[in-house]
Amino acid sequence: MQLKPQIARALEHPLRIQIIAFTATRTVLNTMHRMIYPFLAVFGRGLGVDLVVLSLALSFRALVGAFGPFLALVADRKGRKTGMLLGLFIFVFGAGLVTFKPTYLTFLLTLALTLIGKYVFDPSLQAYIGDRVSYRRRGTVMAATEIGWSLSFILGVPLVGLLIARIGWMAPFPLLGLLGFIAFGLLAWMLPRDPAPTIDMPTLWENFRGVLTSPPALAGLSIGLLISTANEIVNLIFGVWLEDSFGMKIAALGAASAVIGLSELSGELMVGGFTDRLGKLRAVMLGVLLNSLAALALPYLGRSLMGALAGLFCFYVTFEFTLVSCIPLMTEILPSARATLMAANVAGLSLGRALGALLSPQIYGLSGLFPSLPGISVSALAAVLFNLLALIMLRNLVKVGGE
């Protein structure tokens, strides 16, 4: 409960209210994003398509989403408020498509557009906070808005399940679209008007070129890509590992989902409590080291179901701490193109997850070559390898914000 007084010291009153609105808005956006996986079969039955066809929809969403963050570049030209409202407009429009015409095609477009909306909103929000909160206190504030990620899993997804059970598979889309519309109106009224653009303001291409030619920016983007790859290598196969090891697929995966949600919330609260005090660079370094230790512990803890879940909790809480600590660090690397860099960071994280998803099955398959070792051992070592590469890039990152 130490997060509240720290936020109070970090923010003036109007911005404190805005942070609450930002966190609630991100909970809505993230719920739309995360609800698809647990209820994929339900959506398939509602649409009359099988899981193979639905997997194509998810692949399309991932492909389109990789380019979506670059729409947030508008926040460096037109303003942070404009970027956030654009993201919410795209989200609401996307949610409305399947609401008014529930077909596979509109479902496909809804998945893509709502993800693009989220990927436009998030970097614009991060740039807005970077503009208004001192770097010394930025980690606490960023952690407060990131709670919207874990709340979507702890509160949003169970609510979606309740709605689907009582009303039907379509129920979440109009509700989330309505909440997105309310958020649009609230933020349009609450946020200050964007400053008028100056004549000598850099163009979108100049901002993007500035990111690509900045060694610190490239190092920071590499860190995000590498740690997300390491996480996805374990994230994609932990369910298979639990099934192979304990033969309790439904029970084990249900418990693991609860563990992941709680670990994400714990990691975000840890950022609020420690990242600003430690310094962002040291916090990221500590997080990567602890995540590597947690990965190495997985094969040993995984000799029992409770041990496996405890190991997964440690792995996810240290990853969340690392990832969220990276966000305020990234906001100070290139202030002149802050939204552009944060959009590139979102794309880099997505690319890292895609790379991890590509490598994960092959790496886990190598465990058959070492029958004397627990099945997740090779995957854990691969995750550590990518984390070590991230540490190397972290050493090349120049100090920012006076750290």
Rosetta blueprint (number, residue, H / E / L):
1 M L
2 Q L
3 L H
4 K H
5 P H
6 Q H
7 I H
8 A H
9 R H
10 A H
11 L L
12 E L
13 H H
14 P H
15 L H
16 R H
17 I H
18 Q H
19 I H
20 I H
21 A H
22 F H
23 T H
24 A H
25 T H
26 R H
27 T H
28 V H
29 L H
30 N H
31 T H
32 M H
33 H H
34 R H
35 M L
36 I L
37 Y L
38 P L
39 F L
40 L H
41 A H
42 V H
43 F H
44 G H
45 R H
46 G H
47 L H
48 G L
49 V L
50 D L
51 L H
52 V H
53 V H
54 L H
55 S H
56 L H
57 A H
58 L H
59 S H
60 F H
61 R H
62 A H
63 L H
64 V H
65 G H
66 A H
67 F H
68 G H
69 P H
70 F H
71 L H
72 A H
73 L H
74 V H
75 A H
76 D H
77 R H
78 K L
79 G L
80 R H
81 K H
82 T H
83 G H
84 M H
85 L H
86 L H
87 G H
88 L H
89 F H
90 I H
91 F H
92 V H
93 F H
94 G H
95 A H
96 G H
97 L H
98 V H
99 T H
100 F H
101 K L
102 P L
103 T L
104 Y H
105 L H
106 T H
107 F H
108 L H
109 L H
110 T H
111 L H
112 A H
113 L H
114 T H
115 L H
116 I H
117 G H
118 K H
119 Y H
120 V H
121 F H
122 D H
123 P H
124 S H
125 L H
126 Q H
127 A H
128 Y H
129 I H
130 G H
131 D H
132 R H
133 V L
134 S L
135 Y H
136 R H
137 R H
138 R H
139 G H
140 T H
141 V H
142 M H
143 A H
144 A H
145 T H
146 E H
147 I H
148 G H
149 W H
150 S H
151 L H
152 S H
153 F H
154 I H
155 L H
156 G H
157 V H
158 P H
159 L H
160 V H
161 G H
162 L H
163 L H
164 I H
165 A H
166 R H
167 I L
168 G L
169 W L
170 M L
171 A L
172 P H
173 F H
174 P H
175 L H
176 L H
177 G H
178 L H
179 L H
180 G H
181 F H
182 I H
183 A H
184 F H
185 G H
186 L H
187 L H
188 A H
189 W H
190 M H
191 L L
192 P L
193 R L
194 D L
195 P L
196 A L
197 P L
198 T L
199 I L
200 D L
201 M L
202 P L
203 T L
204 L H
205 W H
206 E H
207 N H
208 F H
209 R H
210 G H
211 V H
212 L H
213 T L
214 S L
215 P H
216 P H
217 A H
218 L H
219 A H
220 G H
221 L H
222 S H
223 I H
224 G H
225 L H
226 L H
227 I H
228 S H
229 T H
230 A H
231 N H
232 E H
233 I H
234 V H
235 N H
236 L L
237 I L
238 F H
239 G H
240 V H
241 W H
242 L H
243 E H
244 D H
245 S H
246 F H
247 G L
248 M L
249 K H
250 I H
251 A H
252 A H
253 L H
254 G H
255 A H
256 A H
257 S H
258 A H
259 V H
260 I H
261 G H
262 L H
263 S H
264 E H
265 L H
266 S H
267 G H
268 E H
269 L H
270 M H
271 V H
272 G H
273 G H
274 F H
275 T H
276 D H
277 R H
278 L H
279 G L
280 K H
281 L H
282 R H
283 A H
284 V H
285 M H
286 L H
287 G H
288 V H
289 L H
290 L H
291 N H
292 S H
293 L H
294 A H
295 A H
296 L H
297 A H
298 L H
299 P H
300 Y H
301 L H
302 G L
303 R L
304 S L
305 L H
306 M H
307 G H
308 A H
309 L H
310 A H
311 G H
312 L H
313 F H
314 C H
315 F H
316 Y H
317 V H
318 T H
319 F H
320 E H
321 F H
322 T H
323 L H
324 V H
325 S H
326 C H
327 I H
328 P H
329 L H
330 M H
331 T H
332 E L
333 I L
334 L L
335 P H
336 S H
337 A H
338 R H
339 A H
340 T H
341 L H
342 M H
343 A H
344 A H
345 N H
346 V H
347 A H
348 G H
349 L H
350 S H
351 L H
352 G H
353 R H
354 A H
355 L H
356 G H
357 A H
358 L H
359 L H
360 S H
361 P H
362 Q H
363 I H
364 Y H
365 G H
366 L H
367 S H
368 G H
369 L H
370 F L
371 P L
372 S L
373 L L
374 P L
375 G L
376 I L
377 S H
378 V H
379 S H
380 A H
381 L H
382 A H
383 A H
384 V H
385 L H
386 F H
387 N H
388 L H
389 L H
390 A H
391 L H
392 I H
393 M H
394 L H
395 R H
396 N L
397 L L
398 V L
399 K L
400 V L
401 G L
402 G L
403 E L
